[in-house]
Amino acid sequence: WATHAGDDFIVIGGYESGMDAASNLSKCGKKCTVVASTAFWDVSTEDPSSELAPYTSQRIRDACAGPTPPKLLAPLRVFAVEKDADGYVVKARWGENVYHEGGEHRQPVLTADQAAAQATTPSAEGKEVEFKTPQPPLLCAGFAGSCKLGAVKDLFAFGEPVAPEGSDDDMDDEDEKEEACDRAHA
């Protein structure tokens, strides 16, 4: 992360890979803004597979308490990424605010002061916002179909899927390529 050129990043996605990117960028003294559809850093449920791992939560908690804390913004749905003369513009739309109750033994990722500072960002549902960054945004969304993201697909370099070893299939079919890509990124 220290070798990534630049010091101001937009991270798209707030689950494990997004929090990993944010904590590492912060640790390297780089600014970053996380734009996520769900504030996974605040999710605590009966099903631990639907929230951040305790290790990840602690790493992002440490990053938020450090000298270059990441800015964590949700619920935002990115709908476009465009290149302009100064870098990149990430366009997103605010979603419905969702309150996530913490569990009995859960320590919040953000302190009350940190949460209050980030709450000053206007977040009216449906309102569109733009984030500008000189560096290409970091795509940290691992959902099915992310290989063909539509609005941002041309801004990311994806390798061609490779047929499993010993297969005679050259994967000419687009559906097969998409399935192989999804398996590779699962």
N, C-alpha and C positions, 0 to 999 in steps of 0.2 A: 504494500500500500504506500510505503514511503517513496517508491519509485514512480508512482503515477504522477505525470506532469500536472502542475497546477495545484491550487490550494482552495478551490471553491467548487463543491460538487453537489449535484442533485441525485439522490438515490430514489429510484422508483420501486416501491415495494417495502413493506414494513414487517415482514415475517422473519424467519431465521436468517436468510441470506441478506436481507436489507439491514437488519440489526448488526450482523457481522461486518458489513461494509461500513456502517456508521461508526461502530465502536473502533474499528481499525483506522479509519480516516481521522477520527478524533484523537486517537492515541498518537498519530503521526503529526498532530498539530494542524490538520486541515479542516476547514469549515465544510459542513455539509447540511443539507436540508433533506429530510426523508419525507416523501410524499406517498401516503399509503391509503388504500381504500378502507382499511380497518386499523384501529389503534391497537395492534397486537400487544404492544408494551403495557396496555392497561387491561388485557383480557385475562380473566380467571374463571374457569368453568369446572364442572364435574369431570370433564374429559380433558386430561392434561395434554392430549395430542393436538388440541385446538388452541393452545397458548404457547408462549415462548418457553423454551427449556430454562430451568433455573440458572444454569451456567450463562446462557445468553442474556437473561434478565439482569444478572449481576454485572456482566460486561457493559451493557448499555447503561445501567445505573451508574457505574464508575465513569463512563464516558460523559454522562450528563453532569456529573459533579466535577469534571476536569476543566482545564483552562480553555479548551475549544469544544464546548458541548454541541452535539448535533441538535438541529431544530427538528422536532418530530411533529408532523402535521397529518391529521386524519379527521374526518373521512374525506379523502380526495380521490377522485377517479381521473386518471390521466387519459385524455382523449387525443392528444396530438403532441408530437415533438418535431420541431422545425429547426433547420439550420439557418442562421442569419449571418450578417457580416461580422458580428461580435462574438459569435459562438452558437449557443443553442437556446431555444425557447421551449419550455415544457408547459403545455396548457392542460389545466385540470379544472374539474368542476366539483364544488363542495357537495357532499352527500348529507343525508340526515344524521344529525348528531346522535350517537348511541352511548349511553352510560354503561360502563362495565364495572360491576361491583367487584371489589377485591375479595379474595378468599380470607378466611380467618387468619391464616398464617402468611399471607402475602404482604410483601413490602413493596410499596409503590415504586415504579421506576423513576418518576419525577417527584421532586419535593414539592411542597405547596407553593413555594416561591417560583420554582421552574415552571410549574403548570400555569400559574397566574401570568407569567411573562409570555408564555406561548399562547395563552387564551386571548391576547390582544390582537391576534391575527383575525381579520374579519372572516366569518365562516357561515354566511347565510346560505341555506340549502339552495342549490341550483346556481349559485353565483360562480362565474368563471374567473380563474386567476391564472396569471402567467409567472413563471419563474425563469430567470435568465442565468446562464452559466457559460463561462468560456470553454469548459470541458464538456465532452460528450456525457450525457447522463448515464448513470450506472443502472442497468436493468437488473433488478433483483426480485423479479416476480417469476415464480416457478410453476404457474398454473398450466393446465393442459391447453395446448393450442398457442402457447407463448411463442412458438417458432414462427407463427404467421400472425403477428400482432396487428396487422392492418395499418393503423395510423402511424406506427413507428418502425415498421418492418424494414424499410429501406435505410434506416440509420444504424442498423446492427449487422455485423458480419456473422453469418451462420455458415458452417461448413456443410458440404453435401452429406446426407446420411449414407452410411456404408452398409451393404448387405451383410448379414451374419456370415462368419467364416464358414466355408463349405456350402454356401447357398448358391444355386444356379440363378437365383432371381436377381435381375439387374435393377429392380425397383423403378421401373418406368412410370408406374402408376402414382399419381400425386397423393392419393390417400395413404399408400404404403410409405411414401417418403415422410408424410406428416406423422404417421404412427411411429416410425423409426426415430424421428426427431423428438417426439414426445417421450419415448422410452429413454433416449439418451439424456434428456434433461429432467427426468423424474427423480 
